């Protein structure tokens, strides 16, 4: 039956159920018809929108689901009808009666088990808070997956099916099909046009990237947003990968691959400290015997970043060894570069940005837009930025002191990764090498492209 025929038949059978089904269908499709329904869209309605946003009792919501199922059955959409009338749907709707968190947990578990939602891949991690381009891509990928499962191209449980599913999503994200892509809704400049290029708009992945960059650049008030917007063209055309990305990190990972020896107190062994000092020119930059890890602050900082924020190494008894991430970074220079440079700013996954992360991000924004900047000027600028943004530190003096501390942390990170300009005294401006400029852009790009899981863009 057509949609109208199915509604007429259901009206004759049960006028109340027909009213429920018609209301549910309007919520699902607007006036676009049954053709736009996908398994994922239906599941999101039944397992989230219906129990959360429809002001009615739990039995009433279950009744709406069953009425919609009857309509689908009449229209020949048996698989969708089965979802509506399933015990799982009733169980999830009922779970919300015990509390919102219980309902969300049941919904999330069921979505993951159904394999209807596109998975994260090495190209893209989906956000739970999406812009219009990302949501459109998510729905389009979900429809492609549904077709692949229905046609037998993908079979749950078959050997390698998860890899095949990820490959399908990646092909969908990177395939160029102008007819299938809506016009971009956000702007990369004042003309409303997002430039083409490595992150251009001729693929879903490019449009998601441009949308995330734009949201990041406009997501904070005042001066930070102005600085970020000025960098959009450089972020949309990221620099090429250096010939030897982050050599100090490569050295550390190379030794950890064989098991990097530690002392009884779990510091890097003196022989390896000496090797690092001589290899990377730190003997001319530091004073003392430089035989202990704590005497060589760049090395100590490098180890801390690799172990804590990159998750590349871990301690195993009296050695440092590679994690799975570390093995990837050791084998793949691009992975080493992207993961290593992202650690300059650090992770920030909470609903509110971490102060340390916010300062390091703003400092790189200032240096990239204004060039080398003295510590006093940089402290003043960042104190103004964070004061406007509402960061509290008891007083302006206290806020300035906190900002200065974070600037020193950023300086040590840049030094550890061989990205700091040649003049390293605190009286000199904070500057970057040419590779340091590329690394700073890479770090900010990682911030801009990260998936959003909270409404605050941070």
C-alpha positions, 0 to 999 in steps of 0.5 A: 500500500501507499502511505495514504492507503495504509493510513486509510486502512488503519483508520478503518481498523482503529481510528485512535491508532491511526491518529498516533501513527500519523503524528509519529510519521509527521515527526519522522518525515515531515512532509517528505514521505516514507522514502526518507525513513532509515533504520537509524532514524526510526530507532532514534525516534522510537528509543529517544525522541518518543520517550523523551520528547512526547508528553505522555505516559509510558503505555501511551508511548508504547501504543504509539510505537505499535500503531506506527508498526501497524502502519509500516506493516500495511505499507509493506515495510516489514523490517521497520514494523518489526522494530516498532513492535519488538520487545526491545523497543518496549523495554527501552521506552519503559527504561525511561520510567526509571530515570533519564540516565537509565533510558539513555543507557538502554538506548545507547546499548541498543543503537550500538547492538543494531549496527545501524549507526555509522562507526568511528573510523580512522578518518573520522570520529563522530560527535554526539553534538553535530552541525547540519553537515555532519548530521547529513553525512551521518544519516547518509552513511547510515542509509548506505550501511543499511543498504549494504546489510540488506543486500548481503554486502555486509553480514554481521559476524562474518569474518572481517565484517567490521573492517568492511563496514569501516571501509564502506564508511570511509569510501562514503566520506571521501567519495566525490559526488556533487549531486549527493551533497547539499550546499554548505550551511556555514561560512569559511570567510565573509563571502559564505564560501568554504575554500576548496583544498585538502579540507575543501567541500567536495566530499562529506569529510571535507564539509564536516571538517570545514564545518567543525573548523568554522564552529571552533573559530566562532565558538568562543567570545571576543579576541580568541574568536577573532584570532581563530577566524584569522587562521581559518585559511591556514587551517584549511590548507595545512602544511605538508608533513615534515621529512622527519616529524618530531625527531626527539619523539622518534628517538624515545619511541625507538628506544621504547620499542626495544624496552627503554631501561629505567633506574631503580627509581624509574627514571631514564638510565644515565647512558640514555640521558647522555645519548639524548643530550648529545643527539639533540644539542641540549648540552649547549642549552643546559648546565650541569652534568646532565646525566639524570633525567631530571637534569634534562628538563626537555627529556623529562617533559618529552617522557611525560607527554608521551606517557600521559597525554599521547598514551604512546609508552607505559612503564613495565617493571624497569623499562618503558615499552610501547603501547598500541598507540606508540607502535603505530606512532613508531611505524607511521610518521604521520601518526607520530606527527598528528598525535605528537603535535596535538599533545602541545595543547592537550586533550579536553573532553569535558563540557567546559574547557580546561584552563591549561588547554585554553591558555595553550590554545590561545598562546599558539593563536597569538604567536601564529597571528602576531609572530614571536611575542615576549612573555610579559606581552603574552601574559598580558594578552592572555590574561585579558582574553581569559578575564573576558571569558570568565576564568576566575583566579581570585584576582587579576594578579592571580589570573596572570600568575596562572597564565604565566605558569601555563606559558612555561609549560607550553615553552617546555613542550615546544622545547621537548619536541624541538619546535622552540625558536633558537633564543630560549631565554625568558627575556627573549620572545616566545618563538617557533621554528618553521617546523614549530609553526607547522606543529602549532597549526597541526595542534590547533587543527586537531582542536578544531576537528575534534568531535563535539560531545557537549553543546559548549564548543570550548 
